[in-house]
Amino acid sequence: MISAVRPKCKESGHNSQRFEMKIDYDQLRKLYEDTCCTKNLQYSYGTAGFRTLAKDLDTVMFTTGILAVLRSLKLQGQYVGVMITASHNPYQDNGVKIVEPDGSMLLAAWEPYAMQLANAASFATTFDEFYAELVKLVEHEKIDLDTSAVAPHVVVGRDSRESSPFLLRCLTSTMASVFHAQVVDLGCVTTPQLHYVTNLSNRRQREDGHATVATEQDYYSFFVEAFNELFTTYQIEKRLSVPKLFVDTANGIGGPQLKKLLASKDWAVPSDEIEIVNDKSDVPELLNFECGADYVKTNQRLPKGLSPSSPDSLYCSFDGDADRVVFYYVDPESKFHLLDGDKISTLFAKFLSQQLELANLTDSLKIGVVQTAYANGSSTTYIEDALHCPVSCTKTGVKHLHHEAATQYDIGIYFEANGHGTIIFSEKFHQTIESQLSKSQGNLLALNTLNCFAKLINQTVGDAISDMLAVLATLSILQMAPTDWDREYTDLPNKLVKCIVPDRSIFQTTDQERKLQNPAGLQTKIDSVIAKYPMGRSFVRASGTEDAVRVYAECEDPTKLDQFCNEIVEYVKSSV
């Protein structure tokens, strides 16, 4: 049904005679009234999309579904992804985020639209008030809603949370019934799988002219093949460089998805070399409970369900939606050693820098590491001084790291300390490697290694499974044990604490979030504390999801670290 804008919309300055909304107004109103039960909550779309208590997400899911359709229509019917997840948050929470056709995060210019629609639905006293905002957005972006020529395509996925099926219904309620969208439901998948499938579906659409959606199986086949190819290139047995790998999947979706990969017919590593723990994704209240990447990183200890094995064993933890991974081991003295995102970055930088040098491409291709203020100071020093590799610093948030890595380097390595990251290989990189291989010039082993490694990395987003495979392959090729990896450099003792504040918005930063502009005078006080501690460094930044600030501190003397951090916290508390 084609329905014109209702007269009410004229109040917003839109002329209903010259602009038509080619959708079923009455059906949209009914779905709005049936779905949007949560009212008068302010929603904010950040790096993680929308994220809050699951019980408060019906309204925002409804509007996010509409926005995903509009984004696809704006892009001439390309597949747009939508993932329902709250990642490392407790099981009571959930969230949603939109994925661009290339697998990247929602275009920054569209983030305000997500908030505009969500808050319009939340605070509107009548449907027509919300509808007016929808009209305004559609008209501003000049989106043609006539789907007879171009249909929108949306790929949806969700993690294992108990609330996800209901929120999926809220999300998709208007997609087909109002906007005639072609919706592909992947079911329960990891966040990186949703990103990968969205990207691959659009690449296939461009190549053959048809909307041939990719599948979860395409993901397993591709990365298993890339992993095997790298081992074959080096003509080494497909075995790990450690006696055993223990994988803590945080009782999230990563558990069943990793099992599917390991069950692939082409997976060649002996099954007894990898053991999955905390894989009860069917028990909602166990999700991220005393396990997972965030728990291990924050508490610097083994997760629940794991006890020390042999000193040579390696452990890793995913988060709830498997887009983060951290590694760790326990030495013969039973001391816990964390190998976090900084360690992963440096391992990859070491390996890929070596391969570039062997291939005689150090002058042709630029490699670099992108970090945030949370990166340990020792890692930055090691990368610059030992690896002679440039380092960039950006604001916290994967979208900032991803952009810097993609635009500044041919091999852009980025990992947040929490284990979320990937490597971006430029078009110039692929062209250069392909050209050298076609001419059989240079060190063919190094060239093939670079070519294979680029396939093994999920370049759309941080991916716990893909990153884990890349780490395992790197350690095997370099014949490095966890202790060898750890000894490359020693982290400065560090601490991260959360300080609850009444209004986080007053904490405004500069210098890539390493310095405070406001509250006035607080940075001067922080600097005076830093000066008292050898190799001291500290910064304060507002949380992106709650009324709190994060206080990070590092210094040379571990016995003074608590005192150092507490002094900063006291200044923060006294400033509000």
C-alpha positions, -999 to +999 in steps of 0.1 A: +000+000+000+012+035-008+003+060+018+010+097+019+024+115+049-003+123+074-012+160+078+004+160+113+038+159+096+033+194+082+042+207+116+078+197+111+079+217+079+076+188+054+052+193+025+031+161+023+021+169-013+056+169-027+070+141-006+054+107-002+063+079+021+057+048+000+049+025+030+019+012+048+012+039+074-014+019+092+007-012+095+037+007+107+015+025+133+001-008+146+036-024+149+049+007+166+021+006+192+024-031+197+062-031+200+074+001+215+065-005+251+095+011+268+091+049+270+110+080+282+144+064+282+173+082+265+193+060+242+228+066+230+245+048+200+283+044+205+311+021+194+291-009+208+258+003+192+229+005+217+235-015+249+215-016+281+192-039+301+175-063+277+141-054+292+145-018+280+154-026+244+121-032+226+117+003+214+152+007+202+152-026+184+121-015+165+138+017+153+171+000+146+153-024+123+139+005+104+172+023+102+190-009+088+164-010+060+168+026+052+206+022+051+203-007+027+179+014+005+203+043+006+230+019-007+209+006-035+198-026-018+232-039-006+232-062+024+233-044+057+241-064+088+225-062+123+239-080+153+220-084+186+246-087+213+259-072+245+293-087+241+311-090+275+282-075+295+263-096+321+235-118+309+207-093+319+219-069+292+216-069+255+223-046+226+222-041+189+245-026+163+244-021+125+271-033+101+280-016+068+280-036+036+318-040+037+316-055+072+327-023+090+307-005+117+278+018+109+290+050+091+296+076+118+273+101+100+244+077+105+249+072+142+229+104+150+201+090+129+201+058+151+197+080+182+172+103+165+148+075+157+152+057+189+147+087+211+118+099+189+100+066+195+109+066+232+097+102+240+069+105+214+034+109+229+017+099+196+028+078+167+026+108+144+054+125+164+077+095+157+065+093+121+074+130+115+110+122+126+111+092+102+099+114+074+125+140+082+153+114+080+140+098+048+137+132+031+170+144+043+188+114+029+166+114-002+158+077+002+135+062-024+111+038-005+097+024-037+110-012-032+095-025-065+127-015-082+153-021-055+145-042-024+165-037+008+186-066+021+194-072+057+214-100+074+206-105+111+224-125+138+222-128+175+243-142+204+232-168+229+214-145+253+180-155+266+165-122+255+178-123+219+149-142+202+123-117+216+145-087+206+150-102+172+112-101+167+111-065+177+140-058+153+125-074+123+089-066+129+087-039+101+114-052+077+093-074+055+058-064+064+063-027+059+095-022+039+094-054+019+130-062+029+147-095+021+158-107+056+184-134+061+184-147+096+217-164+105+205-175+139+230-177+167+264-166+154+294-147+167+296-110+160+326-114+136+307-141+117+279-116+111+304-090+099+321-115+076+289-129+061+276-094+054+308-084+036+310-117+016+274-115+006+279-080-009+311-091-027+292-120-043+264-096-052+289-073-070+306-102-087+275-121-101+249-094-100+226-114-078+218-112-041+235-145-032+238-145+006+269-161+021+265-186+050+281-195+083+297-225+065+315-201+042+332-187+073+344-220+085+356-232+051+375-200+044+394-197+077+402-234+080+416-234+044+437-203+052+451-219+084+460-251+065+475-232+036+499-213+059+511-246+075+515-261+040+535-231+028+560-237+056+559-275+050+554-281+087+531-305+104+497-292+114+504-293+151+505-265+177+537-253+192+523-260+227+513-293+242+477-281+246+455-251+241+426-244+265+399-221+252+375-204+276+345-193+255+328-174+283+297-196+282+288-176+251+282-182+214+319-187+207+317-222+222+293-239+198+307-219+169+343-229+176+332-265+179+317-263+144+350-250+130+370-277+148+346-303+134+352-292+098+363-320+076+395-302+066+405-293+101+438-311+106+451-303+141+447-333+164+416-330+185+434-337+217+455-305+214+426-281+219+401-283+248+371-259+251+359-249+286+331-227+298+310-237+268+276-238+285+259-213+261+226-228+269+227-217+306+220-179+303+231-168+338+266-183+332+274-159+303+306-140+312+302-150+348+337-152+363+351-162+329+358-147+295+383-122+281+371-092+302+372-112+335+407-126+328+421-092+317+406-073+346+413-098+374+446-112+360+437-148+369+425-180+355+387-180+347+363-203+366+365-238+352+402-238+345+430-250+367+467-249+358+479-276+335+515-282+323+537-250+323+540-252+286+502-251+280+486-220+265+452-207+275+429-181+258+396-165+266+369-152+243+342-127+253+305-134+251+301-127+214+337-138+204+351-106+191+378-104+218+405-128+227+433-127+253+460-154+260+477-164+292+498-191+308+509-203+342+546-207+350+562-235+370+559-213+401+521-211+395+523-174+386+497-161+361+510-144+330+486-124+307+492-121+270+467-094+261+459-073+231+493-054+234+511-087+233+491-099+203+499-067+184+536-071+191+537-108+181+521-100+148+542-069+143+574-090+149+563-118+125+550-096+097+580-072+099+603-102+095+584-114+065+584-080+048+622-078+053+627-113+039+605-104+009+625-071+004+594-051+007+602-029+037+606+001+014+575-007-007+549-015+020+544+004+053+536-016+084+524+001+116+507-006+149+477+015+162+471+017+199+450+036+224+460+053+256+453+020+274+482+003+257+510-005+281+539+019+278+564-010+275+547-023+244+550+011+227+587+013+235+593-023+223+575-017+190+593+015+183+628+006+196+631-032+191+609-037+160+615-002+145+579-001+136+558+031+137+530+035+163+499+056+161+476+065+190+439+071+186+409+076+208+394+046+225+369+027+203+374+002+176+361+025+149+390+049+155+416+022+155+402+006+124+401+039+105+437+047+114+450+012+105+431+012+072+442+047+061+477+051+074+494+017+067+496-011+041+497-035+071+478-018+099+478-038+131+455-028+159+444-044+191+430-028+222+445-041+254+412-059+260+420-082+231+397-067+205+415-061+172+426-072+138+450-064+109+441-044+078+459-052+046+456-024+019+448-029-017+484-018-024+496-047-003+476-073-023+486-058-056+523-058-046+523-094-034+503-106-064+528-088-087+558-103-070+544-138-070+534-136-107+569-127-116+584-152-092+606-124-078+620-122-044+617-146-015+588-168-026+584-183+009+580-149+025+557-137-002+535-167+001+535-164+039+523-128+037+497-138+011+483-167+033+485-147+065+463-119+050+436-145+043+437-159+079+428-125+094+391-114+095+397-079+083+361-067+088+364-067+126+382-082+156+375-119+156+384-141+186+384-173+164+404-159+135+428-141+158+433-172+178+442-192+146+466-165+135+484-165+169+486-203+168+500-203+133+525-176+142+538-193+173+541-226+153+561-210+124+584-191+148+586-221+171+578-199+201+565-211+235+543-189+256+573-179+277+593-169+246+564-147+235+560-132+270+598-124+272+598-101+242+591-073+266+579-069+302+547-049+309+549-020+333+527-027+364+493-012+357+459-008+370+425+002+357+397+012+381+362+025+376+350+056+396+313+063+397+304+099+390+271+118+388+278+131+353+305+116+331+299+143+304+319+169+323+351+148+318+363+161+284+396+149+269+422+159+243+454+144+229+436+111+220+420+109+254+454+111+272+448+145+288+418+161+304+405+195+293+377+195+319+370+197+348+393+227+349+425+221+368+422+184+372+448+175+347+474+197+365+467+178+397+470+144+378+504+156+363+517+164+398+509+129+410+524+113+379+557+132+385+562+114+418+564+079+403+592+067+381+579+058+346+545+069+358+516+074+334+480+079+341+449+092+324+412+096+331+384+092+305+346+089+307+330+056+302+311+052+270+282+032+285+277+043+322+280+073+345+316+065+355+351+073+346+380+049+339+412+057+357+443+040+343+477+041+359+511+024+353+545+029+370+578+011+375+573+000+411+544-025+416+543-018+453+535+018+447+508+012+420+478+011+443+489+043+460+495+060+427+461+050+414+443+059+446+457+094+445+443+100+410+409+086+420+407+109+450+414+139+428+387+127+404+361+123+432+369+158+446+364+174+412+327+165+409 
